[in-house]
Amino acid sequence: MARIASLQVYALRGPKIARPHWTAFFPVPPGNEILVRLRTQQGLEGFGLASSYSAIEPLVKPWQSGLSELILGEDALAPERLYQKMFRLTANKVASEKGWSREAMIRLSAAVDLACWDIVGKAANLPLYKLFGGFRDEVPCYATCGYYREGKDEQELRDDLQMMVDQGHTGFKVKIGGLSLKDDMERLRVIREVIGERKDLMVDVNRAWDFKTACEGVKLLEAFNPRWLEEPVAWEDDRRLLKLLAQRT
């Protein structure tokens, strides 16, 4: 057993951007992070993060009003048990009385869970991927890019993508849906030209298309050989529309 003897919490606030990046619908807000640092009686430390793209104050409030007391003394080597204890606070009278939001508890449960698993790995002196089976020691990843931006022209788009290619990225998930199909396909043509034909290209519409546009868009996307298409239809009936879209395209 490795009882949690102390914890520290840090609120990290991202700076506002004068010229923000946009998806089809909304600007990408500055990222906020809650960093949770747990320390056991044996001196092992674990770190976990909770990200938020909305106000960070709801993530800070629980720490100011008793959440730490529910964590101290728990066994960091039993992360599933502690996670369930915290996650139950998403529908809990005490949490409601204290003003702890459901979103905050979901995010903070994750941060504490990550910190516990960090401790588990350190206690075993093994990286977690080994503890989880070690099937592979490399994981494919991608970078999200190709955002819209006020005044962003083709050259700026090219420069952004070329910088990422030069950094060694091999997968690129790009944003569309904020312009007409014609203009968005032209952006994709430029993006595919810069990254080349052999690198992975993923496309994220952020639910900006209606069903008719989605049907047209899927056919146009074939020319760019995307690995996947993400959130192509509006949110309010997406399960039905995604099924229909798959059947018709």
Secondary structure by P-SEA (a helix, b strand, c coil): cccccbbbbbbbbbcccccccccccccccbbbbbbbbbbcccbbbbbbbbbbcccccccccccccccccccccccccaaaaaaaaaaaccccaaaaaacccaaaaaaaaaaaaaaaaaaaaaaacccccccccccccccccccccccccccccaaaaaaaaaaaaaacccbbbbbcccccaaaaaaaaaaaaaaacccbbbbbbccccccaaaaaaaaaaaccccccccccccccccaaaaaaaaaaac
